[in-house]
Amino acid sequence: MKILKDFKSEIDKEILLERLKIEKDSEDEREFLNLVEIAKKIGKPKAVYIEGFIEEKRDDSVIINGVKF
């Protein structure tokens, strides 16, 4: 298992505002943007991955390392 850390991550505020249906120039937008800035300061993103092999292919799924996707 490999652990990735100390990599750059970005938050696309505009896309999140749209998807969360937060109105522009609202109190909710100001609070959201403030929370994003706090998250950027304290966040320490990490990712984990392992090498996987396809064991079986089906019409609508695949099994990799015993897990059905």
Chimera marker file (.cmm) of the C-alpha trace (Angstrom):
<marker_set name="trace">
<marker id="1" x="0.000" y="0.000" z="0.000" r="1" g="1" b="0" radius="0.5"/>
<marker id="2" x="1.324" y="3.424" z="-0.942" r="1" g="1" b="0" radius="0.5"/>
<marker id="3" x="0.471" y="6.596" z="0.978" r="1" g="1" b="0" radius="0.5"/>
<marker id="4" x="0.658" y="9.911" z="-0.846" r="1" g="1" b="0" radius="0.5"/>
<marker id="5" x="0.927" y="13.118" z="1.154" r="1" g="1" b="0" radius="0.5"/>
<marker id="6" x="2.357" y="16.612" z="0.840" r="1" g="1" b="0" radius="0.5"/>
<marker id="7" x="0.718" y="17.150" z="-2.534" r="1" g="1" b="0" radius="0.5"/>
<marker id="8" x="-1.064" y="20.228" z="-3.758" r="1" g="1" b="0" radius="0.5"/>
<marker id="9" x="-4.843" y="20.177" z="-3.636" r="1" g="1" b="0" radius="0.5"/>
<marker id="10" x="-7.187" y="22.897" z="-4.770" r="1" g="1" b="0" radius="0.5"/>
<marker id="11" x="-10.783" y="23.729" z="-3.984" r="1" g="1" b="0" radius="0.5"/>
<marker id="12" x="-12.804" y="25.117" z="-6.876" r="1" g="1" b="0" radius="0.5"/>
<marker id="13" x="-14.999" y="27.515" z="-4.935" r="1" g="1" b="0" radius="0.5"/>
<marker id="14" x="-17.096" y="28.531" z="-7.937" r="1" g="1" b="0" radius="0.5"/>
<marker id="15" x="-18.098" y="24.963" z="-8.755" r="1" g="1" b="0" radius="0.5"/>
<marker id="16" x="-18.891" y="24.228" z="-5.108" r="1" g="1" b="0" radius="0.5"/>
<marker id="17" x="-20.984" y="27.390" z="-4.780" r="1" g="1" b="0" radius="0.5"/>
<marker id="18" x="-22.975" y="26.339" z="-7.828" r="1" g="1" b="0" radius="0.5"/>
<marker id="19" x="-23.453" y="22.723" z="-6.777" r="1" g="1" b="0" radius="0.5"/>
<marker id="20" x="-24.391" y="23.689" z="-3.236" r="1" g="1" b="0" radius="0.5"/>
<marker id="21" x="-26.817" y="26.278" z="-4.640" r="1" g="1" b="0" radius="0.5"/>
<marker id="22" x="-25.338" y="29.095" z="-2.548" r="1" g="1" b="0" radius="0.5"/>
<marker id="23" x="-26.433" y="32.509" z="-3.782" r="1" g="1" b="0" radius="0.5"/>
<marker id="24" x="-23.791" y="35.024" z="-4.856" r="1" g="1" b="0" radius="0.5"/>
<marker id="25" x="-23.181" y="37.991" z="-2.531" r="1" g="1" b="0" radius="0.5"/>
<marker id="26" x="-25.136" y="36.350" z="0.298" r="1" g="1" b="0" radius="0.5"/>
<marker id="27" x="-24.259" y="35.793" z="3.931" r="1" g="1" b="0" radius="0.5"/>
<marker id="28" x="-24.105" y="32.061" z="3.131" r="1" g="1" b="0" radius="0.5"/>
<marker id="29" x="-21.486" y="32.710" z="0.447" r="1" g="1" b="0" radius="0.5"/>
<marker id="30" x="-19.348" y="34.774" z="2.824" r="1" g="1" b="0" radius="0.5"/>
<marker id="31" x="-19.523" y="32.082" z="5.497" r="1" g="1" b="0" radius="0.5"/>
<marker id="32" x="-18.778" y="29.346" z="2.947" r="1" g="1" b="0" radius="0.5"/>
<marker id="33" x="-15.711" y="31.204" z="1.634" r="1" g="1" b="0" radius="0.5"/>
<marker id="34" x="-14.506" y="31.747" z="5.198" r="1" g="1" b="0" radius="0.5"/>
<marker id="35" x="-14.853" y="28.014" z="5.903" r="1" g="1" b="0" radius="0.5"/>
<marker id="36" x="-12.938" y="27.178" z="2.710" r="1" g="1" b="0" radius="0.5"/>
<marker id="37" x="-10.047" y="29.385" z="3.856" r="1" g="1" b="0" radius="0.5"/>
<marker id="38" x="-10.000" y="27.684" z="7.269" r="1" g="1" b="0" radius="0.5"/>
<marker id="39" x="-10.044" y="24.248" z="5.602" r="1" g="1" b="0" radius="0.5"/>
<marker id="40" x="-7.125" y="25.223" z="3.346" r="1" g="1" b="0" radius="0.5"/>
<marker id="41" x="-5.055" y="26.230" z="6.396" r="1" g="1" b="0" radius="0.5"/>
<marker id="42" x="-5.699" y="23.110" z="8.465" r="1" g="1" b="0" radius="0.5"/>
<marker id="43" x="-6.271" y="20.468" z="5.791" r="1" g="1" b="0" radius="0.5"/>
<marker id="44" x="-3.601" y="17.844" z="5.225" r="1" g="1" b="0" radius="0.5"/>
<marker id="45" x="-4.809" y="15.826" z="2.229" r="1" g="1" b="0" radius="0.5"/>
<marker id="46" x="-3.630" y="12.256" z="1.861" r="1" g="1" b="0" radius="0.5"/>
<marker id="47" x="-4.403" y="9.417" z="-0.500" r="1" g="1" b="0" radius="0.5"/>
<marker id="48" x="-3.830" y="5.678" z="-0.345" r="1" g="1" b="0" radius="0.5"/>
<marker id="49" x="-3.619" y="3.230" z="-3.203" r="1" g="1" b="0" radius="0.5"/>
<marker id="50" x="-2.652" y="-0.340" z="-3.916" r="1" g="1" b="0" radius="0.5"/>
<marker id="51" x="-1.927" y="-2.137" z="-7.142" r="1" g="1" b="0" radius="0.5"/>
<marker id="52" x="-4.939" y="-4.132" z="-8.252" r="1" g="1" b="0" radius="0.5"/>
<marker id="53" x="-5.555" y="-6.789" z="-10.829" r="1" g="1" b="0" radius="0.5"/>
<marker id="54" x="-8.744" y="-7.529" z="-12.729" r="1" g="1" b="0" radius="0.5"/>
<marker id="55" x="-9.925" y="-10.976" z="-11.748" r="1" g="1" b="0" radius="0.5"/>
<marker id="56" x="-13.160" y="-11.054" z="-13.699" r="1" g="1" b="0" radius="0.5"/>
<marker id="57" x="-14.979" y="-8.853" z="-16.220" r="1" g="1" b="0" radius="0.5"/>
<marker id="58" x="-18.755" y="-8.924" z="-16.477" r="1" g="1" b="0" radius="0.5"/>
<marker id="59" x="-21.220" y="-7.005" z="-18.638" r="1" g="1" b="0" radius="0.5"/>
<marker id="60" x="-21.976" y="-4.439" z="-15.954" r="1" g="1" b="0" radius="0.5"/>
<marker id="61" x="-19.130" y="-4.832" z="-13.462" r="1" g="1" b="0" radius="0.5"/>
<marker id="62" x="-15.558" y="-5.896" z="-12.850" r="1" g="1" b="0" radius="0.5"/>
<marker id="63" x="-13.909" y="-7.651" z="-9.908" r="1" g="1" b="0" radius="0.5"/>
<marker id="64" x="-10.560" y="-6.245" z="-8.808" r="1" g="1" b="0" radius="0.5"/>
<marker id="65" x="-8.695" y="-7.845" z="-5.898" r="1" g="1" b="0" radius="0.5"/>
<marker id="66" x="-11.941" y="-9.521" z="-4.800" r="1" g="1" b="0" radius="0.5"/>
<marker id="67" x="-14.001" y="-6.296" z="-4.832" r="1" g="1" b="0" radius="0.5"/>
<marker id="68" x="-16.882" y="-5.844" z="-7.261" r="1" g="1" b="0" radius="0.5"/>
<marker id="69" x="-17.072" y="-2.469" z="-9.030" r="1" g="1" b="0" radius="0.5"/>
<link id1="1" id2="2" r="1" g="1" b="0" radius="0.2"/>
<link id1="2" id2="3" r="1" g="1" b="0" radius="0.2"/>
<link id1="3" id2="4" r="1" g="1" b="0" radius="0.2"/>
<link id1="4" id2="5" r="1" g="1" b="0" radius="0.2"/>
<link id1="5" id2="6" r="1" g="1" b="0" radius="0.2"/>
<link id1="6" id2="7" r="1" g="1" b="0" radius="0.2"/>
<link id1="7" id2="8" r="1" g="1" b="0" radius="0.2"/>
<link id1="8" id2="9" r="1" g="1" b="0" radius="0.2"/>
<link id1="9" id2="10" r="1" g="1" b="0" radius="0.2"/>
<link id1="10" id2="11" r="1" g="1" b="0" radius="0.2"/>
<link id1="11" id2="12" r="1" g="1" b="0" radius="0.2"/>
<link id1="12" id2="13" r="1" g="1" b="0" radius="0.2"/>
<link id1="13" id2="14" r="1" g="1" b="0" radius="0.2"/>
<link id1="14" id2="15" r="1" g="1" b="0" radius="0.2"/>
<link id1="15" id2="16" r="1" g="1" b="0" radius="0.2"/>
<link id1="16" id2="17" r="1" g="1" b="0" radius="0.2"/>
<link id1="17" id2="18" r="1" g="1" b="0" radius="0.2"/>
<link id1="18" id2="19" r="1" g="1" b="0" radius="0.2"/>
<link id1="19" id2="20" r="1" g="1" b="0" radius="0.2"/>
<link id1="20" id2="21" r="1" g="1" b="0" radius="0.2"/>
<link id1="21" id2="22" r="1" g="1" b="0" radius="0.2"/>
<link id1="22" id2="23" r="1" g="1" b="0" radius="0.2"/>
<link id1="23" id2="24" r="1" g="1" b="0" radius="0.2"/>
<link id1="24" id2="25" r="1" g="1" b="0" radius="0.2"/>
<link id1="25" id2="26" r="1" g="1" b="0" radius="0.2"/>
<link id1="26" id2="27" r="1" g="1" b="0" radius="0.2"/>
<link id1="27" id2="28" r="1" g="1" b="0" radius="0.2"/>
<link id1="28" id2="29" r="1" g="1" b="0" radius="0.2"/>
<link id1="29" id2="30" r="1" g="1" b="0" radius="0.2"/>
<link id1="30" id2="31" r="1" g="1" b="0" radius="0.2"/>
<link id1="31" id2="32" r="1" g="1" b="0" radius="0.2"/>
<link id1="32" id2="33" r="1" g="1" b="0" radius="0.2"/>
<link id1="33" id2="34" r="1" g="1" b="0" radius="0.2"/>
<link id1="34" id2="35" r="1" g="1" b="0" radius="0.2"/>
<link id1="35" id2="36" r="1" g="1" b="0" radius="0.2"/>
<link id1="36" id2="37" r="1" g="1" b="0" radius="0.2"/>
<link id1="37" id2="38" r="1" g="1" b="0" radius="0.2"/>
<link id1="38" id2="39" r="1" g="1" b="0" radius="0.2"/>
<link id1="39" id2="40" r="1" g="1" b="0" radius="0.2"/>
<link id1="40" id2="41" r="1" g="1" b="0" radius="0.2"/>
<link id1="41" id2="42" r="1" g="1" b="0" radius="0.2"/>
<link id1="42" id2="43" r="1" g="1" b="0" radius="0.2"/>
<link id1="43" id2="44" r="1" g="1" b="0" radius="0.2"/>
<link id1="44" id2="45" r="1" g="1" b="0" radius="0.2"/>
<link id1="45" id2="46" r="1" g="1" b="0" radius="0.2"/>
<link id1="46" id2="47" r="1" g="1" b="0" radius="0.2"/>
<link id1="47" id2="48" r="1" g="1" b="0" radius="0.2"/>
<link id1="48" id2="49" r="1" g="1" b="0" radius="0.2"/>
<link id1="49" id2="50" r="1" g="1" b="0" radius="0.2"/>
<link id1="50" id2="51" r="1" g="1" b="0" radius="0.2"/>
<link id1="51" id2="52" r="1" g="1" b="0" radius="0.2"/>
<link id1="52" id2="53" r="1" g="1" b="0" radius="0.2"/>
<link id1="53" id2="54" r="1" g="1" b="0" radius="0.2"/>
<link id1="54" id2="55" r="1" g="1" b="0" radius="0.2"/>
<link id1="55" id2="56" r="1" g="1" b="0" radius="0.2"/>
<link id1="56" id2="57" r="1" g="1" b="0" radius="0.2"/>
<link id1="57" id2="58" r="1" g="1" b="0" radius="0.2"/>
<link id1="58" id2="59" r="1" g="1" b="0" radius="0.2"/>
<link id1="59" id2="60" r="1" g="1" b="0" radius="0.2"/>
<link id1="60" id2="61" r="1" g="1" b="0" radius="0.2"/>
<link id1="61" id2="62" r="1" g="1" b="0" radius="0.2"/>
<link id1="62" id2="63" r="1" g="1" b="0" radius="0.2"/>
<link id1="63" id2="64" r="1" g="1" b="0" radius="0.2"/>
<link id1="64" id2="65" r="1" g="1" b="0" radius="0.2"/>
<link id1="65" id2="66" r="1" g="1" b="0" radius="0.2"/>
<link id1="66" id2="67" r="1" g="1" b="0" radius="0.2"/>
<link id1="67" id2="68" r="1" g="1" b="0" radius="0.2"/>
<link id1="68" id2="69" r="1" g="1" b="0" radius="0.2"/>
</marker_set>
